[in-house]
Amino acid sequence: MQTSQTPSNPWYREPWPWFLMAGPFLAMAGCMVTIYLAMTNFADQAITEGGTRRGLVVERASVPAQPAGGMATPATAHTTVDTAAAPSR
């Protein structure tokens, strides 16, 4: 009985390793593009709306939020127990 084995190609000649590596490579390239755009377009942007910068940390001034009507309304929660839906024992 004869078995003929053809020599296999090196890994870099096969399409599957390149296909499997394409996803992580594209994610890294997208990350680098995002970091580049963030540093070139928004690095010198002024802090607005009551924030203060201390080194690399940006802190927001603690101003209590008011509802749209201008009056503070307390939050209430209403719960009901449906005893008819409970299984009987």
Phi and psi in degrees as a GROMACS rama.xvg file:
@    title "Ramachandran Plot"
@    xaxis  label "Phi"
@    yaxis  label "Psi"
@TYPE xy
-106.913  136.159  GLN-2
-119.327  127.496  THR-3
-107.647  122.118  SER-4
-110.692  125.569  GLN-5
-87.6446  142.753  THR-6
-66.0091  136.776  PRO-7
-81.5942  154.152  SER-8
-75.8061  156.088  ASN-9
-64.2232  160.192  PRO-10
-59.6617  -33.1842  TRP-11
-77.4571  -8.17081  TYR-12
-92.4694  -9.44352  ARG-13
-89.8325  146.723  GLU-14
-78.2851  -26.7537  PRO-15
-65.2947  -41.9406  TRP-16
-60.8724  -37.2513  PRO-17
-70.3891  -37.94  TRP-18
-64.4571  -41.7088  PHE-19
-71.6259  -29.7449  LEU-20
-83.6652  -11.763  MET-21
-66.043  -40.6239  ALA-22
-61.0478  -55.9886  GLY-23
-61.2624  -35.0627  PRO-24
-65.2723  -42.7876  PHE-25
-65.9954  -35.1401  LEU-26
-65.7234  -42.1472  ALA-27
-65.8438  -39.7572  MET-28
-65.2004  -40.959  ALA-29
-64.1763  -37.0512  GLY-30
-65.3781  -43.0084  CYS-31
-64.9632  -39.787  MET-32
-64.5483  -42.151  VAL-33
-63.4736  -43.5726  THR-34
-64.6878  -42.1093  ILE-35
-61.1874  -46.5376  TYR-36
-64.7239  -39.2141  LEU-37
-66.1903  -38.9768  ALA-38
-75.0424  -35.284  MET-39
-83.9009  -32.2986  THR-40
-94.7733  -30.2673  ASN-41
-125.51  11.2803  PHE-42
-69.2131  -35.998  ALA-43
-104.012  20.4903  ASP-44
-72.811  135.108  GLN-45
-71.4976  147.456  ALA-46
-83.7421  129.056  ILE-47
-124.479  174.697  THR-48
64.3845  44.3108  GLU-49
77.5672  20.3275  GLY-50
-93.3452  149.478  GLY-51
-121.74  146.705  THR-52
-111.836  127.773  ARG-53
-126.727  96.4206  ARG-54
71.8303  -123.55  GLY-55
-93.5434  -3.7411  LEU-56
-96.2872  131.054  VAL-57
-108.776  120.712  VAL-58
-111.248  140.314  GLU-59
-94.0288  136.893  ARG-60
-64.03  139.622  ALA-61
-82.0887  95.5559  SER-62
-114.802  122.585  VAL-63
-65.6679  136.703  PRO-64
-78.8825  137.545  ALA-65
-107.515  143.325  GLN-66
-64.5227  167.128  PRO-67
-63.3473  -32.0014  ALA-68
-76.9858  -11.4573  GLY-69
90.727  -11.4443  GLY-70
-105.538  138.627  MET-71
-81.4437  124.63  ALA-72
-115.486  135.358  THR-73
-72.8335  147.003  PRO-74
-83.7544  134.804  ALA-75
-126.358  148.986  THR-76
-124.706  132.451  ALA-77
-114.027  127.819  HIS-78
-125.975  145.895  THR-79
-130.26  150.81  THR-80
-111.419  122.842  VAL-81
-95.8547  101.209  ASP-82
-79.9659  -18.6534  THR-83
-71.5125  -28.4263  ALA-84
-83.7086  -12.0936  ALA-85
-73.0316  139.415  ALA-86
-69.9684  140.453  PRO-87
-86.1844  150.168  SER-88
